[in-house]
Amino acid sequence: MESPQLSIIVPTYNEEALLGTLLRDIRAQRNVPPYELIVADASSTDRTREIAASYGARVVQGGKPGEGRNAGVDASSAPLLLFLDADTQLEPGFIRRCCDEFATSGYDIAAMDNQPMAPRSVRMYRAMYKVHNRFVRWSTTTDPHMTSTCFITTRPVYQALDGFDESVAVFSDSELVKRAVRSGFRYGILDSVRILVSVRRFDSNGPLRFTLTLLRGMARRRLVGEHAQGRFYWGDP
């Protein structure tokens, strides 16, 4: 069997409703490098592990999102690492375009724009994500932020950073990329791909309440520092 060139790592917790869609999207991708699929599960009480195994994923013990991503890397072997949230979807050709652009971009770690999933991608959500994407792009050279719905990096870079800081419960993705930039690694946003994301947390909390929670968290992070604890263990901003 050919050695994998790409490790796809998905942290999960009770994601039976959405995980299968993502794994079907991965399976349907064409012209992709040899890959391995790792699902790091935080002791789900639903069928998450069963669904993951049915798609050929290797299931390992996870934890909070940062812990799960670290566990996934530890269980993987490929030189290229692609991290996906379970509540995302991939457009046709996503993996091939993502890997190709990353290889020529000069970036050491890269993310991409987020697009709300159809059929809920109404005008309000599209406008909110448009603002969010512009903010993330602008902040790459000022106060780097990253949305962990999807990002790509190499194993040497991830190891040089010692992976995610598992003590950081909120904005752990942005903490990682900020640390990467401070360490001299180049971070940027890919232009050839976008990741389709669920709006379920906007729906369950309400757009205004969820947005205000994010803004409070960002302000606290800027003024006080990284969040050692918080409510967003799953779906952390």
C-alpha positions as CSV (number, residue, x, y, z in Angstrom):
1,M,0.0,0.0,0.0
2,E,1.3,3.5,-0.9
3,S,2.3,5.6,2.0
4,P,-0.1,8.5,2.6
5,Q,1.0,12.0,1.6
6,L,-1.8,13.7,3.3
7,S,-3.3,13.1,6.8
8,I,-6.9,14.4,7.1
9,I,-7.8,14.9,10.8
10,V,-11.3,15.5,12.1
11,P,-12.0,16.1,15.8
12,T,-15.5,15.0,16.8
13,Y,-18.0,14.8,19.6
14,N,-21.6,13.6,19.0
15,E,-21.5,14.5,15.3
16,E,-23.6,11.7,13.9
17,A,-26.0,14.1,12.2
18,L,-23.3,15.8,10.1
19,L,-20.1,13.7,10.0
20,G,-21.3,11.3,7.3
21,T,-21.8,14.2,4.9
22,L,-18.3,15.4,5.3
23,L,-16.9,11.9,4.9
24,R,-18.9,11.3,1.8
25,D,-17.5,14.6,0.4
26,I,-14.0,13.4,1.2
27,R,-14.6,10.0,-0.5
28,A,-16.0,11.7,-3.6
29,Q,-12.9,13.9,-4.1
30,R,-10.9,13.1,-7.3
31,N,-7.2,13.3,-8.2
32,V,-6.2,13.6,-4.5
33,P,-2.8,12.5,-3.1
34,P,-2.8,9.2,-1.1
35,Y,-4.4,10.1,2.2
36,E,-5.3,8.7,5.6
37,L,-8.4,9.7,7.5
38,I,-8.1,10.1,11.3
39,V,-11.2,10.9,13.4
40,A,-10.3,11.9,17.0
41,D,-13.4,11.4,19.0
42,A,-14.1,12.8,22.5
43,S,-16.1,9.8,23.8
44,S,-19.2,10.4,21.8
45,T,-22.4,8.9,23.1
46,D,-24.1,8.7,19.6
47,R,-23.1,6.8,16.4
48,T,-20.2,9.1,15.6
49,R,-17.5,6.4,15.9
50,E,-19.6,3.9,14.0
51,I,-20.1,6.3,11.1
52,A,-16.4,7.2,11.0
53,A,-15.3,3.6,10.9
54,S,-17.8,2.8,8.1
55,Y,-16.0,5.3,5.9
56,G,-12.6,3.7,6.7
57,A,-11.5,6.3,9.2
58,R,-9.1,5.4,11.9
59,V,-10.8,6.4,15.1
60,V,-8.6,7.5,18.1
61,Q,-9.4,9.0,21.4
62,G,-9.8,12.7,21.3
63,G,-10.9,15.4,23.8
64,K,-11.5,19.1,23.5
65,P,-10.8,20.3,19.9
66,G,-7.2,21.1,20.5
67,E,-6.6,17.8,22.2
68,G,-8.4,16.0,19.4
69,R,-6.3,17.6,16.7
70,N,-3.1,16.8,18.6
71,A,-4.2,13.2,19.1
72,G,-5.0,13.0,15.4
73,V,-1.5,14.2,14.4
74,D,0.1,11.7,16.9
75,A,-1.8,8.9,15.2
76,S,-1.0,10.0,11.6
77,S,2.1,9.7,9.4
78,A,1.8,11.9,6.3
79,P,4.0,15.0,5.8
80,L,1.0,17.2,5.0
81,L,-1.8,17.8,7.5
82,L,-5.4,18.9,6.6
83,F,-7.7,19.7,9.6
84,L,-11.4,19.7,9.1
85,D,-14.3,20.3,11.5
86,A,-17.0,17.7,11.4
87,D,-19.8,20.2,10.5
88,T,-18.2,21.3,7.2
89,Q,-18.7,20.3,3.6
90,L,-16.2,20.1,0.6
91,E,-16.9,21.3,-2.9
92,P,-15.7,19.1,-5.8
93,G,-12.0,19.4,-6.3
94,F,-11.4,21.0,-2.9
95,I,-8.6,18.8,-1.7
96,R,-6.6,18.8,-5.0
97,R,-6.9,22.6,-5.3
98,C,-6.1,23.1,-1.6
99,C,-2.9,21.0,-1.8
100,D,-1.8,22.5,-5.1
101,E,-2.1,26.1,-4.0
102,F,-0.6,25.5,-0.6
103,A,2.4,23.8,-2.3
104,T,3.1,27.0,-4.4
105,S,2.0,29.7,-2.0
106,G,5.0,29.9,0.2
107,Y,2.8,29.6,3.3
108,D,3.7,27.4,6.2
109,I,0.2,27.3,7.5
110,A,-2.9,28.4,5.6
111,A,-6.7,28.7,6.0
112,M,-9.4,29.7,3.6
113,D,-12.6,31.7,3.4
114,N,-15.8,30.3,5.1
115,Q,-19.1,30.1,3.2
116,P,-22.4,29.2,4.9
117,M,-23.9,26.0,3.8
118,A,-27.0,25.9,1.6
119,P,-30.0,25.9,2.0
120,R,-29.5,28.1,5.0
121,S,-27.1,30.5,3.3
122,V,-29.6,33.3,3.4
123,R,-28.5,36.9,2.8
124,M,-27.9,37.6,6.5
125,Y,-25.5,34.7,6.9
126,R,-23.7,35.5,3.7
127,A,-23.2,39.1,4.8
128,M,-21.9,38.0,8.2
129,Y,-19.4,35.5,6.7
130,K,-18.2,38.1,4.2
131,V,-17.3,40.4,7.0
132,H,-15.7,37.6,8.9
133,N,-13.6,36.5,5.9
134,R,-12.4,40.1,5.3
135,F,-11.5,40.5,9.0
136,V,-9.5,37.2,9.0
137,R,-7.6,38.2,5.8
138,W,-6.9,41.7,7.2
139,S,-5.7,40.3,10.5
140,T,-3.0,38.1,9.0
141,T,-0.5,40.9,9.2
142,T,-1.7,42.6,12.3
143,D,-3.2,40.3,14.9
144,P,-3.5,36.9,13.2
145,H,-6.7,35.0,13.6
146,M,-7.8,31.7,12.1
147,T,-11.0,29.8,11.9
148,S,-10.3,26.1,12.6
149,T,-13.1,24.9,10.4
150,C,-10.3,24.0,7.9
151,F,-6.6,24.7,7.7
152,I,-3.5,23.0,6.2
153,T,0.1,22.9,7.3
154,T,3.0,20.5,7.3
155,R,4.1,18.1,10.0
156,P,7.4,19.8,10.6
157,V,5.7,23.2,11.2
158,Y,3.1,21.6,13.5
159,Q,5.8,19.8,15.4
160,A,7.9,22.9,15.7
161,L,5.0,24.6,17.3
162,D,4.3,21.6,19.6
163,G,0.7,21.6,18.2
164,F,-2.2,23.1,19.9
165,D,-1.9,24.4,23.5
166,E,-4.4,22.2,25.2
167,S,-4.8,24.6,28.1
168,V,-6.5,27.1,25.7
169,A,-10.2,26.4,25.6
170,V,-11.4,29.3,23.4
171,F,-9.8,30.6,20.2
172,S,-7.3,27.8,20.3
173,D,-7.0,28.1,16.5
174,S,-6.0,31.7,16.6
175,E,-3.6,31.1,19.5
176,L,-1.8,28.5,17.3
177,V,-1.5,30.7,14.3
178,K,-0.4,33.7,16.3
179,R,2.3,31.6,17.9
180,A,3.3,30.4,14.4
181,V,3.7,33.9,13.1
182,R,5.7,34.9,16.1
183,S,8.0,31.9,15.5
184,G,8.7,33.2,12.0
185,F,6.3,31.0,10.0
186,R,4.3,32.4,7.1
187,Y,0.5,32.4,7.5
188,G,-2.0,33.2,4.8
189,I,-5.4,32.6,3.2
190,L,-5.8,30.4,0.1
191,D,-7.7,31.9,-2.8
192,S,-8.6,28.8,-4.9
193,V,-10.8,27.1,-2.3
194,R,-13.5,27.9,0.3
195,I,-14.9,25.7,3.1
196,L,-18.7,25.3,3.5
197,V,-19.6,25.6,7.1
198,S,-22.7,24.9,9.2
199,V,-24.6,27.8,10.7
200,R,-26.1,25.6,13.4
201,R,-24.6,27.6,16.3
202,F,-26.0,30.8,14.9
203,D,-29.4,29.1,14.7
204,S,-29.3,27.6,18.2
205,N,-27.9,30.8,19.9
206,G,-29.3,33.4,17.6
207,P,-27.1,35.5,15.3
208,L,-26.9,38.5,17.6
209,R,-26.2,36.6,20.8
210,F,-23.6,34.4,19.1
211,T,-21.8,37.4,17.5
212,L,-21.7,39.3,20.7
213,T,-20.3,36.3,22.5
214,L,-17.5,36.1,19.9
215,L,-16.8,39.8,20.2
216,R,-16.6,39.6,24.0
217,G,-14.2,36.6,23.7
218,M,-12.0,38.4,21.2
219,A,-11.8,41.5,23.4
220,R,-11.0,39.5,26.5
221,R,-8.3,37.6,24.6
222,R,-6.8,40.9,23.4
223,L,-6.9,42.6,26.8
224,V,-6.3,39.7,29.2
225,G,-4.7,36.8,27.2
226,E,-5.6,33.4,26.1
227,H,-8.6,31.7,27.6
228,A,-7.6,28.8,29.9
229,Q,-11.2,27.8,30.3
230,G,-14.5,28.6,28.7
231,R,-17.8,27.3,27.4
232,F,-16.7,26.7,23.8
233,Y,-15.0,23.3,24.3
234,W,-16.9,22.2,21.2
235,G,-17.4,24.5,18.3
236,D,-14.9,26.9,19.9
237,P,-14.7,30.1,17.9
